[in-house]
Structure formats: C-alpha cells, structure tokens
C-alpha cells in the first residue's frame, strides 16, 4: 500500500501520522480505490457546514464547479471515515442542518441539464484501438491486451490494473499470472476486490476462444508470455529497472484515443 497517495486521509490536521501495523490493518479494511476517493474528499475539509456550502449547489452560485447531492453524500461518508480512522468524534449534531442543505443541493441539481450518456464501446472501436497500438512497444502491447480482455470480460479497468507502476503487486488483491486458469473451452481470470463483489469474495471473468485478432484468450496468453514469474503483474512489462505495472492512469485510453483521432 502506497500511503504517500493518501497523505491527507492519514494526516491528523497538520500532524503527520506514523502508521503502526494495526493502523495499516484498519486501512486495509477499505478498498484502495475507496481510500483514494476519501483522500480527495478530506483534502478540502475543514468544517462540515463550510464544506457542504462550498461543494453543493444553492441560491446565488452558478453551479458550474459544484458536485451533485449524491456525490456530496459520498464525500461526507469519507469525512466520517476519516474520523473513524483517527478515533475522533464526528459532529453528529450537524446532521439535521446538513440534510436540509443536501435537499437544497438536490433541488438545484434537478435544474441542471443532464450530461449526455457515454456511448458504448463497440467492436469497431476496439479494432481501431488494437490497430493503433500495434508496433508501439511493450506498454502499448499491455494496453492492447488489457483492452481486449476488459471488453470481452466486461471488466472495469480498476479491477485489472495496479495501484503502483513499480514494485511487487499486492498478493491476492491484484492480477498476476496465478489468477489465470486455462481449460480447453474457457480461460478464467480470478478478480479480487471486484467493484460488485462483497468483501472477501472473488469474481470470475470467463473468456472463450474465437478466430479473430481480438480473441481474449490469445490476449491472456500474450500476457502470460510477457511474465517471468507467477507473482508478476499480468498486465505489465519488464523495464530496465524491473517490472513495470500497468496502472489505471496509464491504461486510460484518453492519450491513446487522442492519437487515434489525430490519424483520422
């Protein structure tokens, strides 16, 4: 766990915390993606009322940089989690007024035009990305195979990528070669901490072979061939200073998509 990425959450005011083993065990009770979002929330927190006023919508503000009431509730969960971690009393006496402020924010949310829904990724889009990434080096190969597997397995990038780009991956939490099981008619990837799974449960991504360059089973085999040990990141590559793991940030197709549209 790279605690440098959640410094705001583990800091008590302006005081840096020295984490003992029990503290780390408590942090492990939350998913890493949850901790990152909580860290972003408490970064802006000083006072409950001031925070809700600053982040939520209301009379007199344009609302362009505000968040909706649902997201605001999630941020408040983050603030409660911070109090839990630091064993600090949460100001529950604020909840009645905060709930009223959330109602106001919700009413103003209803007046904001909804964003258009994202268009689904089609096979043609996957094929375009696949062609774009051909011959562009080991990182592009990892992104290419990740895209193919995530598409056919209907998996989220966060479930297949890694929290840090260097160093060993988290055992039984992130995808390694050990999580791959091959059978004659199906290849199965075991996903730990899937977004829709209960704590401690795993989910299986089942991939079937097909006669196509976009075959997900072939993509898995390419990834296995790019590893040198069972504990290696499945979606990674060997760099001059060791194994490089594919993080969600590196895998997000924004940069690759910009190159794609520039060539059209």
C-alpha positions as CSV (number, residue, x, y, z in Angstrom):
1,X,0.0,0.0,0.0
2,X,1.5,3.3,-1.1
3,X,0.4,5.5,1.8
4,X,2.1,8.6,0.2
5,X,-1.0,8.7,-2.1
6,X,-3.4,9.1,0.9
7,X,-1.4,11.5,3.0
8,X,-4.4,13.8,3.5
9,X,-6.5,10.9,4.9
10,X,-3.9,9.6,7.3
11,X,-2.8,13.1,8.5
12,X,-4.5,14.4,11.6
13,X,-4.8,18.1,10.9
14,X,-1.3,19.3,10.2
15,X,0.3,16.4,12.1
16,X,1.8,13.6,10.0
17,X,0.9,10.2,11.4
18,X,3.4,7.4,12.0
19,X,1.4,4.3,11.0
20,X,1.8,1.2,13.1
21,X,0.8,-2.3,11.9
22,X,-2.7,-2.0,13.4
23,X,-3.2,1.3,11.5
24,X,-2.3,-0.4,8.3
25,X,-4.7,-3.2,9.1
26,X,-7.5,-0.8,9.6
27,X,-6.7,0.9,6.2
28,X,-6.8,-2.5,4.5
29,X,-10.5,-2.6,5.6
30,X,-11.2,-0.2,2.8
31,X,-10.6,-0.9,-0.9
32,X,-7.7,1.1,-2.3
33,X,-10.0,2.9,-4.8
34,X,-12.2,3.9,-1.8
35,X,-9.2,5.3,0.1
36,X,-8.1,7.3,-2.9
37,X,-11.6,8.9,-3.2
38,X,-11.7,9.5,0.6
39,X,-8.3,11.2,0.4
40,X,-9.6,13.5,-2.2
41,X,-12.6,14.4,-0.1
42,X,-10.8,15.2,3.2
43,X,-8.2,17.3,1.3
44,X,-10.9,20.0,1.1
45,X,-12.5,19.5,4.5
46,X,-12.2,22.0,7.4
47,X,-15.7,22.4,8.7
48,X,-18.8,20.3,7.8
49,X,-21.1,23.3,7.1
50,X,-18.4,25.2,5.1
51,X,-17.6,22.0,3.1
52,X,-21.3,21.4,2.1
53,X,-21.7,25.0,1.2
54,X,-18.6,25.0,-0.9
55,X,-19.2,21.8,-2.7
56,X,-23.0,21.7,-3.0
57,X,-25.4,23.8,-5.1
58,X,-27.6,26.6,-3.8
59,X,-29.1,30.0,-4.4
60,X,-26.5,32.5,-5.7
61,X,-24.0,30.2,-7.2
62,X,-23.6,29.3,-10.9
63,X,-23.1,25.7,-10.0
64,X,-20.5,25.1,-12.8
65,X,-17.9,23.7,-10.5
66,X,-20.2,22.1,-8.0
67,X,-20.9,18.4,-7.4
68,X,-24.3,16.8,-7.2
69,X,-26.0,15.9,-3.9
70,X,-25.3,12.2,-4.3
71,X,-21.6,12.7,-4.8
72,X,-21.7,15.2,-1.8
73,X,-23.2,12.4,0.4
74,X,-20.3,10.2,-0.6
75,X,-17.8,12.9,0.3
76,X,-19.5,13.1,3.7
77,X,-19.0,9.4,4.1
78,X,-15.3,10.0,3.5
79,X,-15.2,12.6,6.3
80,X,-16.9,10.1,8.7
81,X,-14.3,7.5,7.6
82,X,-11.5,10.0,8.5
83,X,-13.0,10.4,12.0
84,X,-13.3,6.6,12.3
85,X,-9.6,6.1,11.4
86,X,-8.3,8.8,13.7
87,X,-10.8,7.7,16.5
88,X,-12.1,11.3,16.6
89,X,-15.7,12.3,17.5
90,X,-17.8,13.1,14.5
91,X,-20.0,16.2,14.9
92,X,-23.3,14.3,14.6
93,X,-25.2,17.4,15.8
94,X,-24.7,18.9,12.3
95,X,-26.6,16.2,10.5
96,X,-30.1,17.7,10.6
97,X,-28.9,21.0,9.1
98,X,-26.6,19.2,6.7
99,X,-29.5,17.1,5.5
100,X,-31.5,20.3,4.7
101,X,-28.5,21.7,2.8
102,X,-28.4,18.4,0.8
103,X,-32.1,18.8,-0.1
104,X,-31.4,22.3,-1.4
105,X,-28.5,21.0,-3.4
106,X,-30.6,18.2,-4.8
107,X,-33.3,20.6,-5.9
108,X,-30.8,22.7,-7.8
109,X,-29.3,19.6,-9.3
110,X,-32.6,18.9,-10.9
111,X,-32.4,22.2,-12.8
112,X,-29.0,21.4,-14.4
113,X,-29.2,19.7,-17.8
114,X,-28.0,16.1,-17.6
115,X,-24.8,15.2,-19.3
116,X,-25.3,13.0,-22.4
117,X,-24.6,9.4,-21.6
118,X,-21.3,7.9,-22.8
119,X,-21.6,6.0,-26.0
120,X,-21.0,2.3,-25.6
121,X,-17.6,0.9,-26.8
122,X,-18.3,-1.1,-30.0
123,X,-16.2,-3.9,-31.6
124,X,-15.2,-1.4,-34.3
125,X,-13.8,1.0,-31.6
126,X,-11.8,-1.9,-30.1
127,X,-10.5,-2.9,-33.5
128,X,-9.4,0.8,-34.1
129,X,-7.6,0.9,-30.8
130,X,-6.0,-2.5,-31.4
131,X,-4.6,-1.3,-34.8
132,X,-3.4,1.9,-33.3
133,X,-1.4,0.1,-30.6
134,X,0.4,-2.3,-32.9
135,X,4.1,-1.9,-33.1
136,X,4.3,0.8,-30.4
137,X,6.3,-1.0,-27.7
138,X,5.7,-3.1,-24.6
139,X,3.4,-0.6,-22.8
140,X,1.2,-0.4,-25.9
141,X,1.1,-4.2,-26.0
142,X,-0.1,-4.4,-22.4
143,X,-2.7,-1.7,-23.0
144,X,-3.9,-3.5,-26.2
145,X,-4.3,-6.9,-24.4
146,X,-6.0,-5.2,-21.4
147,X,-8.5,-3.5,-23.7
148,X,-9.3,-6.8,-25.4
149,X,-9.8,-8.7,-22.1
150,X,-11.7,-6.0,-20.4
151,X,-14.0,-5.7,-23.4
152,X,-15.0,-9.3,-23.7
153,X,-14.9,-9.9,-20.0
154,X,-17.0,-6.8,-19.3
155,X,-14.5,-5.8,-16.6
156,X,-13.6,-2.4,-15.3
157,X,-10.1,-1.1,-15.7
158,X,-9.7,-0.7,-12.0
159,X,-10.2,-4.4,-11.5
160,X,-7.4,-5.4,-13.8
161,X,-4.8,-2.6,-13.3
162,X,-2.5,-1.8,-10.4
163,X,-2.1,0.8,-7.7
164,X,1.6,1.4,-8.3
165,X,3.6,1.2,-11.5
166,X,6.7,-0.1,-9.9
167,X,7.5,-2.9,-7.5
168,X,5.7,-6.1,-6.4
169,X,1.9,-6.3,-6.8
170,X,-0.4,-6.9,-3.8
171,X,-0.9,-10.6,-3.3
172,X,-4.5,-11.8,-3.7
173,X,-5.6,-8.3,-4.4
174,X,-4.2,-7.6,-7.9
175,X,-4.0,-9.6,-11.1
176,X,-1.0,-11.9,-11.5
177,X,-0.3,-15.0,-13.6
178,X,-1.5,-17.1,-10.6
179,X,-5.0,-15.7,-11.2
180,X,-5.2,-17.3,-14.7
181,X,-6.8,-20.7,-15.1
182,X,-6.9,-22.3,-18.6
183,X,-9.2,-25.0,-19.8
184,X,-10.0,-26.5,-23.2
185,X,-13.0,-24.3,-23.9
186,X,-12.6,-21.4,-21.5
187,X,-10.0,-19.3,-19.7
188,X,-10.8,-17.9,-16.3
189,X,-9.4,-14.9,-14.6
190,X,-10.0,-14.6,-10.8
191,X,-10.6,-11.0,-9.8
192,X,-10.1,-9.9,-6.2
193,X,-11.9,-6.9,-4.8
194,X,-14.3,-6.6,-7.8
195,X,-16.4,-3.5,-7.5
196,X,-19.7,-5.5,-7.4
197,X,-18.3,-8.2,-5.1
198,X,-18.8,-8.4,-1.3
199,X,-15.6,-8.1,0.9
200,X,-13.6,-11.2,0.7
201,X,-15.4,-12.6,-2.4
202,X,-13.8,-13.1,-5.8
203,X,-15.4,-12.9,-9.2
204,X,-14.5,-14.9,-12.3
205,X,-14.0,-13.5,-15.7
206,X,-14.7,-16.2,-18.2
207,X,-13.2,-15.8,-21.7
208,X,-13.8,-18.1,-24.7
209,X,-11.6,-18.5,-27.7
210,X,-12.5,-17.1,-31.1
211,X,-11.0,-16.9,-34.5
212,X,-10.2,-13.2,-34.5
213,X,-7.2,-10.9,-33.8
214,X,-9.4,-9.6,-31.0
215,X,-9.5,-13.1,-29.3
216,X,-9.4,-12.5,-25.5
217,X,-7.8,-16.0,-24.8
218,X,-4.9,-15.1,-27.2
219,X,-4.6,-11.8,-25.3
220,X,-4.3,-13.6,-22.0
221,X,-1.6,-16.0,-23.5
222,X,0.4,-13.0,-24.7
223,X,0.3,-11.5,-21.2
224,X,1.4,-14.8,-19.7
225,X,4.2,-15.0,-22.2
226,X,5.3,-11.5,-21.1
227,X,5.8,-12.5,-17.5
228,X,8.7,-14.3,-15.9
229,X,7.1,-15.5,-12.7
230,X,3.7,-16.3,-11.2
231,X,3.9,-13.3,-8.9
232,X,4.5,-10.8,-11.8
233,X,1.8,-8.4,-12.8
234,X,-0.2,-9.9,-15.6
235,X,-0.6,-6.5,-17.2
236,X,2.9,-5.2,-17.2
237,X,6.3,-5.4,-18.8
238,X,9.9,-5.6,-17.9
239,X,11.8,-2.3,-17.9
240,X,15.5,-1.5,-17.4
241,X,15.0,-1.2,-13.7
242,X,12.5,-4.0,-13.1
243,X,8.9,-4.9,-13.7
244,X,6.5,-2.0,-14.6
245,X,2.9,-2.5,-13.8
246,X,0.0,-1.0,-15.8
247,X,-1.9,1.5,-13.6
248,X,-5.4,2.7,-14.5
249,X,-3.9,6.1,-15.2
250,X,-1.5,4.7,-17.8
251,X,-4.2,2.5,-19.3
252,X,-6.9,5.1,-19.6
253,X,-7.4,5.4,-23.3
254,X,-7.5,9.2,-23.4
255,X,-4.0,9.6,-24.6
256,X,-4.3,6.7,-27.0
257,X,-7.6,8.0,-28.3
258,X,-6.1,11.4,-29.0
259,X,-3.6,9.7,-31.2
260,X,-6.3,7.7,-32.8
261,X,-8.4,10.7,-33.8
262,X,-5.4,12.6,-34.9
263,X,-4.7,10.0,-37.6
264,X,-8.3,10.0,-38.9
